[in-house]
């Protein structure tokens, strides 16, 4: 090697090291809004978990930047949902039957939190394009259909983020990795005829939703499935999504597979959920990934908060 070549190689290596150091020194960006915490009364869905996650992370880490999403461009909602449904939500005109489907009280605060959550997942997607991971302390409203909401979900933020990236960044191929304990029925229905979106769901078989929709790949597990079976199934089946080779991955990291969740009967430990997240990270380490938290209804809210924080830590810089 000539002296000139040696100096060039040294200079390039030094530049790469400096860029890496600068990246690591940048605050870790987390998408969050205090408006996600709304009063819905006595309910398994305790919306204070979002604030508690933020507070816990702030105590443990100093180099964090919490970014609050701006108002949503309503046009993106019309890309996914019917105009009639969107307008009903905006004007607080849902029928009694439609509110029953939501399974939560429908108030101005719930509406506003739902709108901001869509903006939050879109913002997390943009962060992921720049920094490989975009983490949303919120989102994951995978039960919302084009013409109605259900299962606590008003708008489908995952689908909206995909439509937004298609339109504004010309991205063509997506994967939704849905590891919430409940099937992402709304997401599956929205993309059922779209060959450019791979919807993958591992969920408990015997519980809501009924009937289930058809994802690109559904993996149903019986009640009382434990860590070993769950993780083996995930490792074997996620290979199909890797083969699809998506440009962007959206990961619905539900905490409700936990063994002490109120709304399901899988028996996955906290350590098992950490390993689940690590498998997803390793499977798509070269892809931009958007992380949404999805469900989590442990009898003790501190368990839910710990599990969600553990998920976030898997993607934090070492």
MOCORGI-V45620 format. One record per backbone hydrogen bond with DSSP energy under -0.5 kcal/mol. NH is the residue of the N-H (numbers start at 1). CO is the residue of the C=O. If there is no record, write none. Layout:
{{NH CO} {NH CO}}
This chain:
{{6 2} {7 3} {8 4} {9 5} {10 6} {11 7} {12 8} {13 9} {14 10} {15 11} {16 12} {17 13} {18 14} {19 15} {20 16} {21 17} {22 18} {23 19} {24 20} {25 21} {26 22} {26 23} {28 63} {30 65} {31 135} {32 67} {36 33} {37 34} {38 36} {40 38} {43 41} {46 44} {47 45} {49 46} {50 47} {52 48} {53 49} {54 50} {55 51} {56 52} {57 53} {58 54} {59 55} {60 56} {61 57} {64 62} {65 28} {67 30} {67 65} {68 66} {69 67} {74 72} {76 73} {77 73} {77 74} {78 74} {79 75} {80 76} {80 77} {81 77} {82 146} {86 82} {87 83} {88 84} {89 85} {90 86} {91 87} {92 89} {93 88} {99 95} {100 96} {101 97} {102 98} {103 99} {104 99} {107 105} {111 107} {112 108} {113 109} {114 110} {115 111} {116 112} {117 113} {118 114} {119 115} {120 116} {121 117} {122 118} {123 119} {124 120} {125 121} {126 122} {127 123} {128 124} {129 125} {130 126} {131 127} {132 128} {134 289} {135 29} {136 134} {136 291} {137 31} {137 135} {138 136} {142 140} {144 141} {145 148} {150 153} {151 101} {152 102} {153 150} {154 152} {157 155} {160 156} {161 157} {162 158} {163 159} {164 160} {165 161} {166 162} {167 163} {168 164} {169 165} {170 166} {171 165} {174 196} {175 248} {176 198} {177 175} {177 250} {178 176} {178 200} {179 177} {179 252} {185 183} {186 142} {187 142} {188 184} {189 185} {190 186} {191 187} {192 189} {194 191} {195 193} {197 194} {198 174} {198 196} {199 197} {200 176} {200 198} {201 217} {202 178} {203 201} {203 219} {204 181} {205 221} {215 213} {216 199} {217 199} {219 201} {221 203} {224 265} {225 222} {227 267} {230 226} {231 227} {232 228} {233 229} {234 230} {235 231} {236 232} {237 233} {238 234} {240 237} {241 237} {241 238} {242 238} {243 239} {244 240} {245 241} {245 242} {247 173} {248 173} {249 288} {250 175} {251 249} {251 290} {252 177} {252 250} {253 251} {253 292} {254 252} {255 295} {256 295} {258 255} {259 268} {261 258} {262 297} {267 225} {268 257} {273 269} {274 270} {275 271} {276 272} {277 273} {278 274} {279 275} {280 276} {281 277} {282 278} {283 279} {284 280} {285 282} {287 284} {288 247} {289 132} {290 249} {291 134} {291 289} {292 251} {292 290} {293 136} {293 138} {294 139} {299 260} {301 299} {303 300} {304 300} {305 301} {306 302} {307 303} {308 304} {309 305} {310 306} {311 307} {312 308} {313 309} {314 310} {315 311} {315 312} {316 313}}
